[in-house]
Amino acid sequence: MPVTLFRQLRASLLVVFAAPIFCQQPLVIPKPSTALAELSTSIEDLATAASPAVVRISVRIRAPLDKDTSDHTGFVTNEEVTGSGVIVDSAGYIITNSHVVTGAHRIDVSVMTRNSDDHTHYTAKILGVDRDSDLALLKIEAQNLPTLTFFDSDKLKQGQVVMALGSPLGLENSLTVGYVSAPMRHISSDRPVFYVQTDAAINPGNSGGPLLDIAGRIVGINTLIFSQSGGSEGIGFAIPSNVVEKVYHQLRDDGRVRRGIIGVVPEDITPVLANALGITHHSGVVLSDVTPGGSAEAADLHLGDVIRAVDGKPVRDSLQLSAAVFRHSIGDQVVLDVERGKQQLQVKVAVLEAPRSPTSLTELATSDDNLVRQLGILALTLDEKVSGIFSGLRRLSGVVVAGIPAEFAGANPGLITGDVIYELNGQRLLTLEELQKGLAAKKTHDPVVLLVERQHQLRYVTLELE
């Protein structure tokens, strides 16, 4: 054997026999602390108790088919999206997000059977939608369902442990745990809505599901996330439970939400504005207008008044004032701490109902019965529920255009939301059903003339049926 090879072999043997020989002993894991074990058990118990009241929502919507392909223009296909919801009344009332059910053709709700992996499926109908808060109320025909209760979201504290339940990406009955990152977070400059921010993982499909405290009470309804990847990055937002509960009761009672106003235009106090008007503090808001005939004028508020607090809570900016009024019901009173020159006043102002705009019509047209396919519109009979949105109409009966579904927009002859259709080919219309029957009696290429009021002017809208 060559010397070099022998030396290499001997060195290898020395390494092998010199190396220590270890026995495979299991690692010794310390016993978990009592607090950690109790936390784990508590979360397990909460998941078991709360999960049956959280539902998976499958929504079938119509969507344009290959809209980039001219050969398929005007064709639609059915698509399915999923979300979550929470049962808030044992008779089958379910809260979810309005964006979950927007454009719904059919809504399937999967309810977990108590103490079982089985599920029962129900077809749900929409009782009401409030797009300002992104909430919707569904109803299924069932009884004795498990429910969850609401917690006072004004009592939430930063750092509280919270849990999100729902069906992210369609994965039913998924639980994530986190903290309240901020109990009140404003994220949009044009909406007076504050959210509960959490780092509990929220993903597509969690929308409409509950955010719970450690007692299993609803502290919010999960609604959106900030994400650069499209998935959870620890910045999720829930609609506060106090807002959810108020919207729920209004949708259940009236099918819509009545918003309140006090008749003021608040402005943020900038350094320039403060110096020019002699305002000594930069906190609060200054009134740049007081609406004639409004409740603020009746309470003797003046242009230039500075509002420091609402209901005893300091006001930092105009959005915070709007949010405080937003949370009140019609008929409530808000208490304003007002500075007028050197005077310090406390003024009570009634919350009155804000005028409704035509865009709120879509909240009332939520079923296939409202679809007029030949015109590519959602429509409503001009009745007492709808007429309150308008003022000074030329006639007392007709059909109101409530929305233009994107999937049928190609059939729309130029109607817009808020139009009121009075006649079809010279025949007066009293109800939506009359319009639908009149169009159904027409044949392909028949001429159609609609007499329409738009912005207090009458006009003809013409088309040939396709």
C-alpha positions as CSV (number, residue, x, y, z in Angstrom):
1,M,0.0,0.0,0.0
2,P,1.5,3.4,-0.9
3,V,2.6,5.4,2.2
4,T,0.5,8.4,1.3
5,L,-2.7,6.3,1.0
6,F,-1.9,4.5,4.3
7,R,-1.5,7.8,6.1
8,Q,-4.8,9.0,4.7
9,L,-6.6,5.8,5.8
10,R,-5.1,6.0,9.3
11,A,-6.1,9.6,9.7
12,S,-9.6,8.8,8.8
13,L,-9.8,5.9,11.3
14,L,-8.4,8.2,14.0
15,V,-11.1,10.7,13.3
16,V,-13.9,8.1,13.5
17,F,-12.7,6.5,16.7
18,A,-11.8,9.8,18.4
19,A,-15.2,11.3,17.7
20,P,-17.6,11.1,20.7
21,I,-20.5,8.8,20.4
22,F,-23.9,10.4,21.3
23,C,-26.9,8.5,22.4
24,Q,-30.2,9.9,21.0
25,Q,-31.8,11.2,24.2
26,P,-35.1,13.2,24.0
27,L,-34.9,16.9,24.8
28,V,-36.2,17.8,28.2
29,I,-39.0,20.4,27.7
30,P,-39.9,22.3,30.7
31,K,-43.5,22.1,31.9
32,P,-45.5,25.0,30.5
33,S,-46.4,27.7,33.0
34,T,-49.9,27.6,34.5
35,A,-50.7,31.0,32.9
36,L,-49.7,29.7,29.4
37,A,-51.7,26.5,29.8
38,E,-54.7,28.4,31.0
39,L,-54.5,30.8,28.0
40,S,-54.3,27.9,25.6
41,T,-57.3,26.2,27.2
42,S,-59.3,29.4,27.2
43,I,-58.7,29.9,23.5
44,E,-59.7,26.3,22.8
45,D,-62.9,26.7,24.8
46,L,-63.7,30.0,23.1
47,A,-63.2,28.5,19.6
48,T,-65.5,25.6,20.5
49,A,-68.2,27.8,21.9
50,A,-68.1,30.6,19.3
51,S,-67.5,28.7,16.0
52,P,-71.1,27.5,15.6
53,A,-72.3,31.1,15.4
54,V,-69.9,32.0,12.6
55,V,-71.0,31.1,9.1
56,R,-69.4,30.7,5.7
57,I,-71.1,32.7,2.9
58,S,-70.9,31.7,-0.7
59,V,-72.2,34.3,-3.1
60,R,-72.9,33.7,-6.8
61,I,-72.6,36.8,-8.9
62,R,-72.9,37.5,-12.6
63,A,-69.8,38.9,-14.3
64,P,-69.0,39.8,-17.9
65,L,-67.5,36.9,-19.9
66,D,-64.2,37.7,-21.6
67,K,-64.9,41.4,-21.6
68,D,-61.7,41.9,-23.6
69,T,-63.0,39.7,-26.4
70,S,-65.4,41.4,-28.8
71,D,-67.0,38.1,-29.7
72,H,-68.3,37.8,-26.2
73,T,-69.4,41.4,-25.5
74,G,-72.7,41.4,-23.6
75,F,-72.3,37.8,-22.4
76,V,-72.2,37.0,-18.6
77,T,-71.1,34.1,-16.5
78,N,-71.7,33.1,-12.9
79,E,-68.8,33.4,-10.5
80,E,-68.6,32.5,-6.8
81,V,-67.0,34.5,-4.1
82,T,-66.8,33.6,-0.4
83,G,-67.0,35.5,2.8
84,S,-68.0,35.1,6.4
85,G,-70.8,36.2,8.7
86,V,-72.0,36.0,12.3
87,I,-75.4,35.0,13.6
88,V,-76.8,37.7,15.9
89,D,-80.3,36.4,16.4
90,S,-81.4,32.7,16.8
91,A,-84.2,33.2,14.2
92,G,-81.6,33.4,11.4
93,Y,-80.4,37.0,11.3
94,I,-76.8,37.3,10.1
95,I,-74.4,40.3,9.9
96,T,-71.8,40.4,7.1
97,N,-70.0,43.0,5.0
98,S,-72.0,44.7,2.2
99,H,-69.1,44.1,-0.2
100,V,-69.4,40.4,0.4
101,V,-72.9,40.3,-1.1
102,T,-72.7,43.1,-3.7
103,G,-74.1,41.9,-7.0
104,A,-75.3,38.7,-5.4
105,H,-77.5,36.5,-7.6
106,R,-77.7,33.7,-5.0
107,I,-76.4,33.5,-1.4
108,D,-75.6,30.2,0.3
109,V,-75.0,30.2,4.0
110,S,-73.2,27.2,5.6
111,V,-74.1,26.8,9.3
112,M,-72.1,24.5,11.5
113,T,-74.2,21.9,13.4
114,R,-73.7,22.2,17.2
115,N,-70.9,19.9,18.5
116,S,-70.5,18.4,15.0
117,D,-68.4,18.8,11.9
118,D,-71.6,18.6,9.8
119,H,-73.0,21.7,8.1
120,T,-76.5,22.7,7.1
121,H,-76.9,25.0,4.0
122,Y,-79.5,27.7,3.7
123,T,-80.4,30.2,0.9
124,A,-80.2,33.7,2.3
125,K,-82.0,36.9,1.3
126,I,-80.7,40.4,1.9
127,L,-82.8,42.4,4.3
128,G,-80.8,45.6,4.0
129,V,-77.4,47.0,3.0
130,D,-75.5,50.0,4.3
131,R,-72.5,50.8,2.1
132,D,-71.3,53.7,4.3
133,S,-70.5,51.3,7.1
134,D,-69.9,48.3,4.7
135,L,-72.5,46.2,6.5
136,A,-75.4,44.0,5.3
137,L,-78.1,42.0,7.1
138,L,-79.0,38.6,5.8
139,K,-81.9,36.3,6.8
140,I,-82.1,32.5,6.6
141,E,-85.2,30.4,7.4
142,A,-84.0,28.7,10.5
143,Q,-84.7,28.7,14.3
144,N,-82.8,28.1,17.5
145,L,-79.4,29.0,16.0
146,P,-76.4,29.7,18.1
147,T,-75.6,33.4,18.4
148,L,-72.9,35.8,19.6
149,T,-73.5,39.0,21.6
150,F,-72.0,42.5,21.2
151,F,-69.3,44.1,23.4
152,D,-69.1,47.8,24.0
153,S,-66.3,48.7,21.6
154,D,-65.8,52.1,23.3
155,K,-64.3,50.1,26.2
156,L,-61.6,48.4,24.0
157,K,-58.0,49.0,25.0
158,Q,-54.8,48.8,23.1
159,G,-53.1,45.4,23.8
160,Q,-56.3,43.4,24.5
161,V,-56.2,39.9,23.1
162,V,-58.7,39.4,20.3
163,M,-59.6,36.5,18.0
164,A,-60.8,36.5,14.4
165,L,-63.1,33.7,13.2
166,G,-64.2,33.1,9.6
167,S,-63.4,31.4,6.3
168,P,-60.3,33.0,4.9
169,L,-59.7,31.8,1.3
170,G,-62.8,29.5,1.8
171,L,-61.2,27.6,4.7
172,E,-64.2,27.3,6.9
173,N,-64.0,27.8,10.7
174,S,-60.4,29.3,10.9
175,L,-59.2,31.0,14.0
176,T,-56.4,33.5,14.4
177,V,-55.3,35.3,17.5
178,G,-53.8,38.8,18.0
179,Y,-54.1,42.0,19.8
180,V,-55.9,45.3,19.5
181,S,-53.3,47.4,17.7
182,A,-55.5,50.5,18.1
183,P,-59.0,50.7,19.4
184,M,-59.9,53.6,17.1
185,R,-58.1,54.1,13.8
186,H,-59.2,56.4,11.0
187,I,-57.9,55.4,7.6
188,S,-59.9,57.4,5.0
189,S,-59.9,61.2,4.6
190,D,-63.4,61.2,3.1
191,R,-65.3,58.9,5.4
192,P,-66.1,59.6,9.1
193,V,-65.6,56.0,10.1
194,F,-63.2,54.7,12.7
195,Y,-62.0,51.1,12.8
196,V,-60.6,48.6,15.3
197,Q,-57.1,47.8,14.1
198,T,-55.7,44.4,14.9
199,D,-52.7,42.2,14.1
200,A,-54.8,39.0,14.2
201,A,-54.4,37.5,10.7
202,I,-57.2,38.6,8.4
203,N,-57.3,37.4,4.8
204,P,-59.7,37.4,1.9
205,G,-62.7,35.4,3.0
206,N,-62.5,36.7,6.6
207,S,-64.7,39.7,5.5
208,G,-67.9,39.7,7.5
209,G,-66.7,37.5,10.3
210,P,-66.4,38.6,13.9
211,L,-63.5,39.9,15.9
212,L,-64.0,38.6,19.4
213,D,-62.7,39.4,22.8
214,I,-61.6,36.7,25.3
215,A,-65.2,36.3,26.5
216,G,-66.4,35.5,23.0
217,R,-68.2,38.8,22.5
218,I,-68.2,40.6,19.2
219,V,-65.9,43.7,19.3
220,G,-66.0,44.2,15.5
221,I,-66.8,42.8,12.1
222,N,-63.6,42.2,10.1
223,T,-63.7,44.2,6.9
224,L,-60.4,45.1,5.3
225,I,-56.6,44.8,5.5
226,F,-53.6,46.9,4.4
227,S,-51.3,44.6,2.4
228,Q,-48.7,44.8,-0.3
229,S,-48.8,41.1,-1.0
230,G,-52.6,40.6,-1.0
231,G,-52.4,38.5,2.2
232,S,-52.3,39.3,5.9
233,E,-49.4,41.5,7.0
234,G,-50.6,42.2,10.5
235,I,-52.6,45.3,9.7
236,G,-56.3,44.4,9.7
237,F,-59.4,46.5,10.4
238,A,-62.8,45.7,11.9
239,I,-66.0,47.8,12.1
240,P,-66.5,48.6,15.8
241,S,-69.3,46.6,17.4
242,N,-71.1,49.7,18.6
243,V,-71.5,50.8,14.9
244,V,-72.4,47.2,13.9
245,E,-75.1,46.9,16.5
246,K,-76.8,50.2,15.6
247,V,-76.7,49.4,11.9
248,Y,-78.1,45.9,12.5
249,H,-81.1,47.2,14.4
250,Q,-81.9,49.9,11.7
251,L,-81.5,47.4,8.9
252,R,-83.8,45.0,10.7
253,D,-86.4,47.5,11.5
254,D,-86.4,49.8,8.4
255,G,-84.3,48.0,5.8
256,R,-82.0,51.0,5.7
257,V,-79.8,53.3,7.9
258,R,-80.9,56.8,8.7
259,R,-77.9,59.1,9.0
260,G,-77.9,62.1,11.3
261,I,-76.7,65.7,10.8
262,I,-76.6,68.8,13.0
263,G,-76.3,71.4,10.2
264,V,-72.7,72.7,10.4
265,V,-69.6,72.8,8.3
266,P,-66.6,72.3,10.5
267,E,-63.0,73.2,9.4
268,D,-59.7,72.1,10.9
269,I,-57.8,74.8,12.7
270,T,-54.6,75.5,10.9
271,P,-51.9,77.9,12.2
272,V,-52.8,80.5,9.5
273,L,-56.5,80.2,10.3
274,A,-55.9,80.4,14.0
275,N,-53.7,83.5,13.7
276,A,-56.1,85.3,11.3
277,L,-59.2,84.6,13.5
278,G,-57.4,85.1,16.8
279,I,-58.0,81.5,18.0
280,T,-55.6,80.8,20.8
281,H,-55.7,76.9,20.7
282,H,-55.1,74.8,17.6
283,S,-57.2,71.9,18.9
284,G,-60.9,71.6,18.0
285,V,-62.8,72.8,14.9
286,V,-64.1,76.1,13.7
287,L,-67.5,76.4,12.1
288,S,-67.3,77.9,8.6
289,D,-71.0,77.6,8.1
290,V,-74.2,77.0,10.0
291,T,-77.0,75.7,7.8
292,P,-80.1,77.9,7.7
293,G,-83.1,76.1,9.3
294,G,-80.9,73.4,10.8
295,S,-80.7,72.2,14.3
296,A,-77.3,74.0,15.0
297,E,-78.9,77.3,14.0
298,A,-81.9,76.5,16.3
299,A,-79.4,75.9,19.1
300,D,-77.9,79.3,18.4
301,L,-74.5,78.2,17.1
302,H,-72.7,80.9,15.1
303,L,-70.3,81.0,12.2
304,G,-66.8,81.2,13.7
305,D,-67.7,79.2,16.9
306,V,-64.9,76.8,17.9
307,I,-66.1,73.3,19.0
308,R,-63.7,71.8,21.6
309,A,-65.5,68.7,22.6
310,V,-68.5,66.5,21.8
311,D,-70.2,64.7,24.6
312,G,-67.3,65.5,26.9
313,K,-64.7,64.0,24.5
314,P,-62.1,66.4,23.0
315,V,-62.3,67.0,19.3
316,R,-59.1,67.1,17.3
317,D,-60.4,67.7,13.8
318,S,-63.5,68.0,11.7
319,L,-63.5,64.3,10.9
320,Q,-63.8,63.4,14.5
321,L,-66.8,65.7,14.9
322,S,-68.4,64.1,11.9
323,A,-67.7,60.6,13.3
324,A,-69.3,61.6,16.7
325,V,-72.5,62.7,14.9
326,F,-72.4,59.6,12.7
327,R,-72.6,57.4,15.7
328,H,-75.7,59.1,17.1
329,S,-79.3,58.1,16.2
330,I,-81.9,60.4,14.8
331,G,-83.5,62.4,17.6
332,D,-80.5,62.1,19.9
333,Q,-78.8,65.3,21.3
334,V,-75.1,65.9,21.1
335,V,-73.5,68.1,23.8
336,L,-70.9,70.5,22.3
337,D,-68.3,72.4,24.3
338,V,-68.1,75.7,22.4
339,E,-65.6,78.6,22.5
340,R,-67.0,81.9,21.3
341,G,-64.4,84.6,21.7
342,K,-63.7,84.6,25.5
343,Q,-67.0,82.8,26.2
344,Q,-67.1,79.1,27.1
345,L,-70.5,77.6,26.3
346,Q,-72.1,74.2,26.4
347,V,-74.7,73.7,23.8
348,K,-77.2,70.8,23.1
349,V,-77.9,70.2,19.5
350,A,-80.5,67.8,18.1
351,V,-79.4,65.2,15.5
352,L,-81.8,65.4,12.5
353,E,-82.1,63.0,9.6
354,A,-79.8,63.8,6.7
355,P,-81.4,64.0,3.2
356,R,-81.0,60.8,1.2
357,S,-79.2,60.8,-2.1
358,P,-80.1,58.8,-5.2
359,T,-77.0,56.6,-4.6
360,S,-78.8,55.1,-1.5
361,L,-81.4,53.7,-3.9
362,T,-79.1,50.7,-4.5
363,E,-79.5,49.7,-0.9
364,L,-83.2,49.1,-1.5
365,A,-82.8,47.2,-4.8
366,T,-81.1,44.0,-3.7
367,S,-82.9,41.1,-5.4
368,D,-83.4,39.7,-8.9
369,D,-87.0,41.1,-8.7
370,N,-85.5,44.5,-9.1
371,L,-83.6,43.7,-12.3
372,V,-85.0,45.0,-15.6
373,R,-82.7,43.0,-18.0
374,Q,-83.9,44.7,-21.2
375,L,-82.8,48.1,-19.9
376,G,-79.8,46.9,-17.9
377,I,-81.0,48.5,-14.7
378,L,-82.1,47.8,-11.2
379,A,-85.4,49.6,-10.5
380,L,-87.9,50.3,-7.8
381,T,-91.5,51.3,-7.7
382,L,-91.9,55.0,-6.7
383,D,-93.6,54.4,-3.4
384,E,-93.5,56.1,0.0
385,K,-90.2,54.4,0.9
386,V,-88.5,55.7,-2.2
387,S,-90.2,59.1,-2.8
388,G,-88.6,60.5,0.3
389,I,-85.3,60.6,-1.5
390,F,-86.6,63.0,-4.1
391,S,-88.2,66.5,-3.9
392,G,-90.4,68.2,-6.4
393,L,-91.1,65.3,-8.8
394,R,-93.4,66.0,-11.7
395,R,-95.5,62.9,-11.0
396,L,-96.4,60.8,-8.0
397,S,-96.1,57.4,-9.6
398,G,-93.5,55.7,-11.8
399,V,-90.4,53.5,-11.7
400,V,-87.1,54.7,-10.3
401,V,-83.7,53.6,-11.6
402,A,-81.8,52.4,-8.6
403,G,-78.6,51.2,-10.1
404,I,-76.8,50.0,-13.2
405,P,-75.3,46.5,-12.8
406,A,-72.0,46.2,-14.6
407,E,-72.9,42.9,-16.1
408,F,-76.0,44.3,-17.9
409,A,-74.7,47.8,-18.6
410,G,-74.4,47.0,-22.3
411,A,-78.2,46.9,-22.6
412,N,-78.7,50.3,-20.9
413,P,-80.0,52.9,-23.4
414,G,-78.6,55.8,-21.3
415,L,-80.5,55.7,-18.1
416,I,-78.7,56.8,-14.9
417,T,-79.3,56.2,-11.2
418,G,-82.0,58.5,-10.0
419,D,-84.0,58.7,-13.2
420,V,-87.7,58.2,-12.8
421,I,-89.5,56.4,-15.7
422,Y,-93.1,57.6,-16.1
423,E,-94.2,56.1,-19.4
424,L,-93.5,53.2,-21.7
425,N,-94.6,53.9,-25.3
426,G,-97.1,56.5,-24.1
427,Q,-98.6,54.3,-21.4
428,R,-98.3,55.5,-17.8
429,L,-96.5,53.3,-15.3
430,L,-97.6,52.8,-11.8
431,T,-95.3,50.0,-10.7
432,L,-92.0,48.2,-11.5
433,E,-94.1,45.1,-12.4
434,E,-96.0,47.1,-15.1
435,L,-92.7,48.1,-16.6
436,Q,-91.4,44.5,-16.6
437,K,-94.6,43.1,-18.1
438,G,-94.7,45.8,-20.7
439,L,-91.1,45.1,-21.9
440,A,-91.7,41.3,-21.8
441,A,-94.6,41.7,-24.2
442,K,-92.3,43.4,-26.8
443,K,-90.4,41.5,-29.5
444,T,-86.8,41.8,-30.7
445,H,-86.2,45.1,-32.5
446,D,-89.5,46.6,-31.3
447,P,-89.1,50.3,-30.7
448,V,-89.3,51.5,-27.1
449,V,-89.8,55.0,-25.9
450,L,-89.5,55.9,-22.2
451,L,-90.6,59.2,-20.7
452,V,-88.1,60.0,-18.0
453,E,-87.6,62.7,-15.4
454,R,-84.0,63.6,-14.8
455,Q,-83.0,66.6,-12.6
456,H,-86.5,68.0,-12.8
457,Q,-86.6,67.9,-16.6
458,L,-88.7,65.4,-18.7
459,R,-87.0,63.7,-21.7
460,Y,-87.5,60.8,-24.0
461,V,-85.1,57.8,-23.9
462,T,-85.4,55.5,-27.0
463,L,-84.1,52.1,-27.8
464,E,-84.8,49.0,-29.9
465,L,-85.0,45.7,-27.9
466,E,-82.3,43.2,-28.5
